[in-house]
Amino acid sequence: MKKAIIIGATSGIGKGLAKLLVDNNYKIGLTGRRVDLLNELKNENSNFYIKAFDINDTNVVEHKLDELTTELGGLDLLIISSGIGDINDTLAFEIEKRTIDTNILGWTCIACWAFNYFENQKSGHLVAISSIGGLRGSRQAPAYNSTKAYQINYLEGLRQKAKKLNTSIFVTDIRPGLVDTEMAKGDGLFWVMPVEKTVRQIFKAIINKKKVAYVTKRWRFIATILKQIPRSIYDRM
Ligand SMILES: NC(=O)c1ccc[n+]([C@@H]2O[C@H](COP(=O)([O-])OP(=O)(O)OC[C@H]3O[C@@H](n4cnc5c(N)ncnc54)[C@H](OP(=O)(O)O)[C@@H]3O)[C@@H](O)[C@H]2O)c1
């Protein structure tokens, strides 16, 4: 039985992935801050193990991950699905700071722990859910898009590092478009994809050890367009 940890499994994409992985014979450690939701999941399946912590509390993260890995009896796959993103039209610094703390500081703490664990073990798979938003800036949520750009760049660095080490460490960057979760609420959203369809495509990308995957597939088309919009036009959008 393969062993996995999902960071941010209490809702949305992380929760969807937890259900899919457990149906595919994984033993999984689930994390998040909402203890009640973690307990609900634990009651659903004996192959769910839970650990509640805030990834921004970087003093405890490593210890919590060590404990959870011991409970699982090892680790083959770690998925970072945790993340926050708020519209911040007034550029309130508190919102930007919260986003940076979660999507950069806490996120990096997890990524470092996972990579170092896999390097010691000489194998493993790190998967992170970044976003198509990381491809360009956003006037409505500047911190969100730039933290996602950071994640995309960081994952590329880790992939390069893994290659140099010449071990069986894989790094997958999943870039969703819009997915029907608590995060993607608002007016005027289009092509909002169901969680079930999205996680099925993420699972396929994991199994195939893809380096980068846009989910759902139609969002690859938007990504191609986004990357090509000239700056003079993008600045006016
Ligand atoms: N939905 C979309 O349209 C979309 C599009 C592109 C990318 N994404 C990315 O997909 C990932 C998953 O998002 P989602 O759509 O599934 O949203 P979600 O339902 O809000 O899930 C976010 C998860 O992150 C966890 N989390 C947030 N802050 C945390 C913290 N400080 N410590 C520990 N856990 C924390 C939450 O758990 P607790 O609240 O229990 O802590 C929750 O389980 C995110 O990285 C997001 O940026 C989403």
The ligand as an SDF file (V2000), in Angstrom:
LIG
                    3D

 48 52  0  0  0  0  0  0  0  0999 V2000
  -10.4010   26.5960   -6.7610 N   0  0  0  0  0  0  0  0  0  0  0  0
   -9.7640   27.1480   -7.7720 C   0  0  0  0  0  0  0  0  0  0  0  0
  -10.3940   27.7060   -8.7040 O   0  0  0  0  0  0  0  0  0  0  0  0
   -8.2630   27.0820   -7.8390 C   0  0  0  0  0  0  0  0  0  0  0  0
   -7.6560   27.4970   -9.0270 C   0  0  0  0  0  0  0  0  0  0  0  0
   -6.2780   27.4300   -9.1350 C   0  0  0  0  0  0  0  0  0  0  0  0
   -5.5180   26.9700   -8.0680 C   0  0  0  0  0  0  0  0  0  0  0  0
   -6.1290   26.5720   -6.9170 N   0  0  0  0  0  0  0  0  0  0  0  0
   -5.2690   26.1180   -5.8190 C   0  0  0  0  0  0  0  0  0  0  0  0
   -5.6950   24.8690   -5.3700 O   0  0  0  0  0  0  0  0  0  0  0  0
   -5.3200   24.6970   -4.0010 C   0  0  0  0  0  0  0  0  0  0  0  0
   -6.5230   24.1460   -3.2430 C   0  0  0  0  0  0  0  0  0  0  0  0
   -7.5280   25.1410   -3.1890 O   0  0  0  0  0  0  0  0  0  0  0  0
   -9.0870   24.8020   -3.1960 P   0  0  0  0  0  0  0  0  0  0  0  0
   -9.6780   25.4170   -4.3970 O   0  0  0  0  0  0  0  0  0  0  0  0
   -9.2640   23.3550   -2.9530 O   0  0  0  0  0  0  0  0  0  0  0  0
   -9.5640   25.6950   -1.9590 O   0  0  0  0  0  0  0  0  0  0  0  0
  -10.1010   25.3340   -0.5160 P   0  0  0  0  0  0  0  0  0  0  0  0
  -11.2790   24.4420   -0.6040 O   0  0  0  0  0  0  0  0  0  0  0  0
  -10.2360   26.6520    0.1500 O   0  0  0  0  0  0  0  0  0  0  0  0
   -8.9180   24.4870    0.1540 O   0  0  0  0  0  0  0  0  0  0  0  0
   -7.7870   25.0940    0.7130 C   0  0  0  0  0  0  0  0  0  0  0  0
   -7.1590   24.1180    1.6900 C   0  0  0  0  0  0  0  0  0  0  0  0
   -5.9660   24.7500    2.1990 O   0  0  0  0  0  0  0  0  0  0  0  0
   -5.9510   24.5850    3.6030 C   0  0  0  0  0  0  0  0  0  0  0  0
   -5.2320   25.7080    4.2120 N   0  0  0  0  0  0  0  0  0  0  0  0
   -5.3590   27.0270    3.9130 C   0  0  0  0  0  0  0  0  0  0  0  0
   -4.5770   27.7520    4.7140 N   0  0  0  0  0  0  0  0  0  0  0  0
   -3.9250   26.8720    5.5380 C   0  0  0  0  0  0  0  0  0  0  0  0
   -2.9880   27.0140    6.5980 C   0  0  0  0  0  0  0  0  0  0  0  0
   -2.5440   28.2070    6.9920 N   0  0  0  0  0  0  0  0  0  0  0  0
   -2.5470   25.8920    7.2250 N   0  0  0  0  0  0  0  0  0  0  0  0
   -3.0100   24.6780    6.8470 C   0  0  0  0  0  0  0  0  0  0  0  0
   -3.8850   24.4700    5.8590 N   0  0  0  0  0  0  0  0  0  0  0  0
   -4.3490   25.5680    5.2130 C   0  0  0  0  0  0  0  0  0  0  0  0
   -7.4220   24.5840    4.0150 C   0  0  0  0  0  0  0  0  0  0  0  0
   -7.5700   23.8960    5.2380 O   0  0  0  0  0  0  0  0  0  0  0  0
   -7.9950   24.6000    6.6320 P   0  0  0  0  0  0  0  0  0  0  0  0
   -8.8510   25.7920    6.3160 O   0  0  0  0  0  0  0  0  0  0  0  0
   -8.7150   23.5150    7.3670 O   0  0  0  0  0  0  0  0  0  0  0  0
   -6.7050   24.9540    7.2760 O   0  0  0  0  0  0  0  0  0  0  0  0
   -8.0420   23.7840    2.8720 C   0  0  0  0  0  0  0  0  0  0  0  0
   -7.9800   22.4160    3.1610 O   0  0  0  0  0  0  0  0  0  0  0  0
   -4.8490   26.0610   -3.5270 C   0  0  0  0  0  0  0  0  0  0  0  0
   -3.4470   26.0790   -3.4650 O   0  0  0  0  0  0  0  0  0  0  0  0
   -5.3450   27.0050   -4.5900 C   0  0  0  0  0  0  0  0  0  0  0  0
   -4.5330   28.1550   -4.7200 O   0  0  0  0  0  0  0  0  0  0  0  0
   -7.4890   26.6200   -6.7790 C   0  0  0  0  0  0  0  0  0  0  0  0
  1  2  1  0
  2  3  2  0
  2  4  1  0
  4  5  1  0
  4 48  2  0
  5  6  2  0
  6  7  1  0
  7  8  2  0
  8  9  1  0
  8 48  1  0
  9 10  1  0
  9 46  1  0
 10 11  1  0
 11 12  1  0
 11 44  1  0
 12 13  1  0
 13 14  1  0
 14 15  2  0
 14 16  1  0
 14 17  1  0
 17 18  1  0
 18 19  2  0
 18 20  1  0
 18 21  1  0
 21 22  1  0
 22 23  1  0
 23 24  1  0
 23 42  1  0
 24 25  1  0
 25 26  1  0
 25 36  1  0
 26 27  1  0
 26 35  1  0
 27 28  2  0
 28 29  1  0
 29 30  1  0
 29 35  2  0
 30 31  1  0
 30 32  2  0
 32 33  1  0
 33 34  2  0
 34 35  1  0
 36 37  1  0
 36 42  1  0
 37 38  1  0
 38 39  2  0
 38 40  1  0
 38 41  1  0
 42 43  1  0
 44 45  1  0
 44 46  1  0
 46 47  1  0
M  CHG  2   8   1  16  -1
M  END
$$$$
